Amino acid sequence: MRLSLLQFRDGSGVRGVAALGEDRVPRRVTGVETTRALAQGAIDAGHGLADAVAAAGLGEVVDLGTVTLLPPIDHDDPAHCVLTGTGLTHLGSAEGRDQMHRAAKADAAPTDSMKMFLMGVEGGKPADGTVGAQPEWFYKGNGHGLVAPGAPLRSPAFAKDAGEEPEIAGIYLVAGDGTPVRLGFALANEFSDHVTERGNYLWLAHSKLRPAAVGPELLVGDLPQEVIGTSRIVREGETLWEKPFLSGEANMSHSIANLEHHHFKYGVFRSPGDVHVHFFGTATLSFSDGVTTQAGDVFEIEAAPFALPLRNPIAIEAAEPVSVRAL
């Protein structure tokens, strides 16, 4: 049975969680203010999120037009919400990256990106009980960079590009014994600076230190083997660019379990109570088609089985001089 969870804030400022079932009608989960609290209760009780929703019960229908949607997961202390991701994980995902990095090379030898992609193709889906190829991994920041549906994706003044990356993100809560628990999956826009990355692949770490939009839904349970969606950019009410994107393990060079292993194998990411949002990568970028975005453009990402799209406008932050003070 299909189940998604939404987090929202009503007109009085009160937070709540709504459940979307097969009928796609959002109903308030009784007595629950956050997805994290619902999940923690499920972990403590030893059952799943669907059971936790059933135990709490459903109340009134939530009019999504009268509430503010929040990310489907967050943390009271944003420092305990970790944003990370993996790249070169989807079939076809190496082509655009390879073109970017080859432009800076005079020879025709395979780039490091292509080598890493092929490692994933050959060993990214290991047999049960074995460890597969290590993927590219990056850090995006903490909960301060988690952007709600509809809210602006803010690009820093020093950025050279403000580009979308339509992806699926895994949502996790670390249990009290240090076990990472996957709560489900969400649509995501892993916002990046592709011009900076193109300049030198060693600047990938810089290009990823940007906010990211997630939501609106947390899809409970397994991700379908094939996810087919659409990514588009709307400028002044008109579609500037549009392209399908594919995800799900049928379209990936790595299994989700392998990506999860190579993230959570580090003890620092198994601190009880921490929330993790992990972006699984994409093969579709408007940047690869020569699109240059600008302030006011709106990113739209939609894909079944998610009922609701993820939309976010671009905003450019004012320059902020930074200086270091010595004590």
N, C-alpha and C positions, 0 to 999 in steps of 0.2 A: 504494500500500500504506500502510495506517494505521500511524503510529509516534508514540508518546508517550514522554517521558522523565520519570523521577521521581528526585528527590534524597532520600537518607535517611541516617540515622545508626543503625548497629546497636547491639546491647546492649553491645558493647565500646567504643563511642564512635568506631568507624571509619566514615568517610563512604563513600558509594558512589552510583552512578547505576544505575538499572534501566530497561530498555526494555520498553514494552508494545506488542506487535504486534497483529495481527488476532485472535489468540486471547485477548487481554486477560490474559495470564499474565506477571507481571513477572519478568524475568531480569536478573541483574547484568551490567553491561557490564564486561568484563574489564579490570583495570588502570586504571580511571578512578574518580576520587574526586569530581569536580565537573562539572556541566554546562558551566561556563565553560571549564574545561580541555579538555573534549571539543570544544567549539565553536572554541576558539582553535586546536586542532590541525587541525580541518577547514578553517578559514580559511587556515592556513599551508600546508596540503597542496593547497588549491585545489579542494576538493570539498565536498559537502553533509554534513549531520549523519547522514543515513541511511548514507552511505558510511563515515563515521567509526565508526559503531556496528558496521557489518559488518566493518571492518578490525580493530577491537578484539576482536570476538567476544563471544559471550554465554556466561555461566557458569550458576551454580545459580539455581534459582527463589528469589525473595525473598518470604518470608512477611511481608506487610505488617502483620500483627498483632503482630509481634515487633520492629519497627523504628519509629523516629521519623521521620515524614515531614517534610521541609524544604521551603521554597519551591523551585520548580523551577529557579530561578536565584538566585545571590547573588554577593557579592564579598568577598574577604578583608578589604578595607578598605571598610566600609559607606559612607564618604564618596564612593566612586567608583561607587555604585549610585544612580541618579537616578529618583525617582518623580514622574511628571507625568501630566496627563490633559487631555482635551478634553470639553466639555459641549455640550448642545443639538445633538447629532450624530445622534440617532435620530428617526425619524418618530414623532410623538407626544410627544417628550421636552420640548417647550416648554410643554405644557399645565399640568403641575404647577408648573413654575417660574413661568409667567405668573401663575397663581393666587396664588402666594406673594408675588410682587412687586406685583401689582395691588392686593393688600390694603392696601398702604402708600400707594396713590395714590388721589386723589379723582376723577380724570378717567378717561375710557374710552379714552384714546389708547393705541396699542400700547406695551407696555413695551420696554425695551432688549433683554430676553431674547427677546421675540417677533420683534423686528426682526432680531436675530442669527440666530435659527432660520430665518427666511425667507431670509436671505442664503445660508444653507447649502442650503436646498431649491432655490434658483435657481441656485447656482453651486458647490455642494460636490462635484460629480462632473464635473470638467473633462475635456475631450478629452485624449488622450495628448499629452504634450509641452507642455501649457499648465498654468498655475497657477490653481487654483480659489479660492473664497471662503475667507477666513481664519476659522477656528473660534474659539470661546471656548477659552482655554488656562489651565491652572493648575498650580501646583507643589505637590506633596504632601510632599516631604521627601527623605530619602536612605535608604540601606539599613537604618538604625537603625529605620525605621518599617515594614519588611517583615516581615509576620507569617506564620508557617507554618500549614499546615492543622492544625486542632485546637487551636491555641494561642489564648489570649484576645486579643480586640481590646480594647485598653485606652483608655478614654475619659478625658480629663483631668478633674480635679475641677471646673474652671471651665466645662466644656462645658454647653450647654443642651439637647443632644440627642445620641443615639448611634444614628445611622441607617445602614442598609445601602444599598449601591448595587450590584446584581448586574450585572457587566460582563464583557467580554472585554478582556484586556490583551495588547498586543504586547510581545514580549521581544526585546531587541536587545543586541548586543555591537559596539562600535566597533573596526574593524580598525586595524592599524598605520598605514595610510595615511590614516586619518580617515574611512573609509567606514562608515556605519552598516549593520550586517548584521542582518537579522531572523532570529532563530532559530526563532520560532514564536509560538504563542498559548497563553494560559492563562485559566482561569476566575479571576475576581477579585471581591473585595468592596471597593469603593472607599468605605470608611467615612467618613462626613461628619456635620457638625452642621447640620442643616437649619433648626433654630429660629434659630440665629445668622444664617444666610443670609437667612432670611425677614425678619429685622429690617431689613436694608438690603443690597441686592445688592452694595454696595461691600465688604461683609464676606465675600464669597465666598472671598477669599484666606485669611481666618482660618478659615472653616468647613472648608476642605480640609486644613489642617495637622493631620492625624490619621494614625494608622497605616493600613495596608491589608493585607488578606489575599490571597495569591496561591497558586494551585495546586489540587490536587497535581501536575497533569500539565502538561508543556510539549508541546503538539501541534505536531509538526514538519510543515512544509509550509504549504499554503494553508488559510485559514479557509473553511468552506462559505459559500455565498452566503446561506443562511438558517440561523440558529442558534435553536432553540426550547428554552427551559429553564424551570425552575421556581425561584422564590425563596420561601422560607418562614421564619417565625420560630416556634421551639418554646419554650414556657414550661412548665417543670415537667413535661416529657414529653408535653405536648399541643400540637397545632398552633394557634398564636394567629392567624396570618395566612399566607395562601398565594396566590400569583398567578403566572401565566406571564410570562416576559419574552422579548423577541425581540431578536436581534442579527444580525450578518452584514450585508453591504452591501445585500442586498435590503430590509432594514428600516432602513437608514441614509440620512440626507440628505447625508452626505459619503462619499467613497470613502476606504478605508484609506490609499491612496497619497497623497491630498491631506492627510490628517491627519499622516501621516509627514513630508511635505514641510514643513509649517508648524511642526513641532517641530524637525526637524534642519536647517532653514535657518540656525539660529543656530549659529555656530561653537563657542560654549561647550559645545554638546551633541555635539561631534564629537571629543572627546579620546580618543585611542587607548587601548584597554583598559577604558574605562568601560562599565558595564552600564546599560541603560535599561529601565524598566518603564513602559509608557505605557497609560493606561486610556482606552478609546474611548467611554465614556459609556453611558447607559441611559435607558429611558423608564418604568421601573417602580420605584416607591418605596412602602414601607409608610407612610411619612410622609404621602404624598398621600392615603392612606385614613384618616388620623387616628390611626394607631397610635403609641403612646408606648412605647418599649422601656425595659428596666430591666436591672440587673446580673443575670447568670445566664441571660438569654435566649440562645438559640442560633440563629445565622443558618445556614441551609442553602441552598446554591446548587448546582444540577445542570443539566446540559445536554448533549445529544448534540452532537458526537461524543466528548465526554470520558467516560471510563469511570467515573471516581471523582468524588464530590461534594466540595465545599468546605464545611467546617463550622467555625464559630468561635463560642465563647461571648463574651458581653460582660462586661468587668470595668471597674470605676470606680476610677481611681487616687486615692490620698490627695492632699489638697491639699499643694502644695509651694511654700512661700514662696520668692520669688526677690528678691534684692537685687543691686545693682551696686556693686562696690568700685572706688573710684578709686585709681590709683597716685600 
